[in-house]
Amino acid sequence: MIDPRAIVDPSAKIGANVEIGPFSIIGPDVEIGDGTVIGPHVVVRGPTKIGRDNRIFQFASIGEECQDKKYAGEPTTLVIGDNNVIREACTFHRGTVQDNGTTIVGSHNLFMVNVHIAHDCIIGDNCIMANDTNVAGHVKVGDWAILGGATQVHQFCMIGAHSMCGAGTVVLKDIPAYVMALGYPAEPHGINAEGLKRRGFSKDSIMLVRKAYKTLYRQGLTLAEALEELTPVAAQDDAVRLLVDSLNQATRGIIR
């Protein structure tokens, strides 16, 4: 299952039924889970742990040193979950000691061509990042988020679960859960209602999220005032609670 033209360090831990294509390089301190397929011309550097049943396409660079000038060669890590698809020319970097030292990518994500995941990012599950999306260092992306083509995310931003960015969006502040964002800089344009329907959210929950969005964006309230109104609703509905949690976790201010 390993092409004879690939270079695999003897210390790398390779699971069962792993495929490694020609001219790929698997370095030391790399662990690859069962059933993962590594295409041709892929470079994986460690310390990196890749879960099971992932597909990594040609020319991807996984686990490389970060581009932070403060990085001084410390043994930081990259951890990738299961069942991800990482398309051509994607670049995933390891963490830095200035954060928790680890870049974390969840499971069941799709990273399209030329996506960059920088150091110390935390990416949830079931996310989609379209071609040429760049996610800077220390960014957190919640489950089921969708970033349209060429989305650019500033460092330390948080992108809430079930949110969606249109193509070419430039994210300079935090995006709350469920919010659809578009523009440079990103501005809110309603909630991702269609996505919530597809994921089995009830009509009542979607209605409450719509009302919460209006409280947050249509009544001229400060964030603190909106949270005061939304907190009692969050106690009664899990969907609204997720929105309120994302607001409470915002550190860069939310998009307006």
C-alpha positions in Angstrom: 0.0 0.0 0.0 3.1 2.2 0.2 4.5 3.2 -3.2 8.2 2.2 -3.4 9.0 5.8 -4.6 7.6 7.3 -1.4 10.0 8.1 1.5 8.7 7.0 4.9 10.8 7.6 8.0 11.3 4.3 9.9 10.0 5.9 13.1 6.6 6.9 11.6 3.6 4.9 12.8 1.5 3.8 9.9 -1.8 2.1 10.5 -3.5 -0.7 8.7 -4.6 -0.3 5.1 -2.9 3.1 4.7 -2.0 4.1 1.1 0.9 6.4 0.4 1.4 7.6 -3.1 4.6 8.1 -5.1 7.1 10.8 -4.1 5.3 11.6 -0.9 7.5 12.2 2.2 6.4 11.0 5.7 8.8 12.3 8.3 9.6 11.2 11.9 7.1 11.7 14.7 4.2 11.2 12.3 1.3 8.9 13.1 -1.2 8.0 10.4 -4.4 6.1 11.3 -6.0 3.1 9.6 -7.5 3.5 6.1 -6.0 7.0 5.4 -5.0 7.6 1.8 -2.1 9.9 1.1 -1.8 10.9 -2.5 1.4 11.6 -4.5 3.8 14.4 -3.7 2.4 15.0 -0.2 4.8 16.1 2.6 3.8 15.2 6.2 6.2 16.5 8.9 6.0 15.8 12.6 5.1 15.8 15.4 1.8 15.2 13.6 -1.1 12.8 14.3 -3.5 12.0 11.5 -6.6 9.9 12.3 -8.3 7.2 10.3 -10.0 7.3 6.9 -8.7 10.7 5.8 -7.9 11.5 2.1 -5.1 13.8 1.5 -4.5 14.8 -2.1 -1.4 15.7 -4.1 1.0 18.6 -3.1 -0.5 19.1 0.3 1.9 20.1 3.1 0.8 18.8 6.4 2.5 19.5 9.8 5.0 22.0 8.5 6.6 24.6 10.8 4.5 27.7 11.2 5.2 31.1 9.7 5.2 32.9 13.0 8.5 34.8 13.4 8.5 33.9 17.1 8.7 30.2 16.3 12.1 28.9 17.4 12.0 25.3 16.5 10.0 24.0 19.5 8.4 20.6 19.1 4.8 21.7 18.6 2.1 19.5 17.1 -0.7 19.1 14.6 -3.6 16.8 15.4 -6.1 15.8 12.6 -9.3 13.8 13.3 -11.0 11.2 11.1 -12.7 11.2 7.7 -11.4 14.5 6.5 -10.9 15.3 2.8 -7.9 17.6 2.3 -7.6 18.6 -1.4 -4.7 19.7 -3.5 -2.1 22.1 -2.2 -3.6 22.6 1.2 -1.2 23.7 4.0 -1.7 22.9 7.7 0.9 24.2 10.2 1.8 23.1 13.7 1.2 25.2 16.7 3.4 27.5 18.8 4.4 27.6 22.4 2.9 31.1 22.7 -0.5 29.3 22.5 -1.2 25.7 23.6 1.4 24.3 21.1 -1.1 22.4 19.0 -3.1 23.0 15.9 -6.3 20.9 16.0 -8.5 19.8 13.1 -11.7 17.8 13.9 -13.4 15.2 11.8 -15.6 15.0 8.7 -14.3 18.3 7.2 -13.8 19.2 3.6 -10.8 21.5 2.8 -10.9 22.4 -0.9 -7.9 23.3 -3.1 -5.3 25.6 -1.6 -6.8 26.1 1.9 -4.3 27.3 4.6 -4.8 26.4 8.3 -2.3 28.4 10.3 -0.7 27.7 13.7 -2.7 27.1 16.8 -6.1 27.0 15.0 -8.9 24.9 16.3 -11.2 23.6 13.6 -14.4 21.8 14.6 -16.3 19.0 12.8 -18.2 18.9 9.6 -16.8 22.2 8.3 -16.4 23.2 4.6 -13.6 25.5 3.5 -13.7 26.4 -0.2 -10.8 27.0 -2.5 -8.1 29.6 -1.5 -9.5 30.2 2.0 -6.8 31.4 4.5 -7.3 31.0 8.2 -4.7 32.9 10.2 -3.2 31.8 13.5 -5.1 31.2 16.7 -8.5 31.1 15.0 -11.3 29.0 16.3 -13.9 27.6 13.8 -17.1 26.0 15.2 -18.8 22.8 13.9 -20.7 22.9 10.6 -19.2 26.3 9.6 -18.9 27.0 5.9 -16.3 29.4 4.5 -16.8 30.3 0.9 -14.0 30.6 -1.7 -11.2 33.0 -0.9 -12.5 33.8 2.6 -9.7 35.5 4.6 -9.8 35.2 8.4 -7.8 37.5 10.7 -5.8 35.9 13.6 -7.5 35.3 16.9 -11.0 35.5 15.3 -13.8 33.1 16.3 -16.2 31.8 13.7 -19.3 30.3 15.3 -21.0 27.0 14.7 -23.4 26.7 11.7 -22.2 30.1 10.4 -21.5 30.8 6.8 -19.2 33.2 4.9 -19.8 34.2 1.3 -17.0 34.1 -1.3 -14.3 36.6 -0.8 -15.4 37.5 2.8 -12.7 39.2 5.0 -13.3 38.3 8.6 -11.8 40.9 11.1 -14.1 40.3 14.0 -15.9 37.3 15.5 -18.9 35.8 13.7 -21.6 34.5 16.1 -23.1 31.1 15.6 -25.6 30.7 12.8 -24.8 34.1 11.2 -24.3 34.5 7.4 -21.5 36.9 6.7 -20.4 38.7 3.6 -18.1 41.5 2.5 -14.9 43.3 3.3 -15.0 43.7 6.2 -17.6 41.0 6.9 -21.1 42.2 7.7 -24.1 40.1 9.0 -26.8 39.0 6.5 -29.3 36.9 8.5 -29.0 33.4 9.8 -28.1 30.2 8.0 -31.7 28.9 8.1 -31.4 26.5 5.2 -28.4 24.8 6.8 -30.2 24.5 10.1 -33.2 22.8 8.3 -30.8 20.3 6.6 -29.3 19.5 10.0 -32.6 18.7 11.6 -33.2 21.8 13.7 -36.9 22.1 14.6 -39.1 24.9 13.2 -39.5 26.3 16.7 -35.7 26.5 17.3 -35.1 28.1 14.0 -37.8 30.7 14.7 -36.2 31.4 18.1 -32.8 31.8 16.5 -34.3 34.3 13.9 -35.8 36.3 16.8 -32.5 36.2 18.6 -30.7 37.5 15.5 -33.2 40.4 15.3 -32.6 41.2 19.0 -28.9 41.2 18.4 -28.8 43.1 15.1 -32.1 45.0 14.5 -33.0 46.7 17.8 -30.0 49.0 18.2 -28.8 47.2 21.3 -25.3 47.0 22.6 -23.9 43.5 22.9 -24.4 43.5 26.7 -28.0 44.7 26.3 -28.7 42.0 23.7 -27.2 39.3 25.9 -29.4 40.4 28.8 -32.5 39.9 26.7 -31.3 36.6 25.1 -30.0 34.8 28.2 -33.4 33.9 29.6 -34.4 32.5 26.1 -31.2 30.5 26.0 -32.2 28.8 29.2 -35.2 27.3 27.4 -33.7 26.4 24.0 -30.4 24.7 23.2 -30.1 26.4 19.8 -30.3 29.9 21.3 -27.9 28.8 24.0 -25.3 28.0 21.4 -25.7 31.5 20.0 -25.4 33.1 23.4 -22.4 31.0 24.2 -20.7 32.2 21.1 -21.4 35.8 22.0 -20.0 35.3 25.5 -16.8 33.8 24.1 -16.2 36.6 21.6 -12.9 38.4 22.2 -12.5 40.6 19.2 -16.0 42.1 19.1 -18.6 40.7 16.8 -19.3 41.7 13.2 -21.9 44.4 12.9 
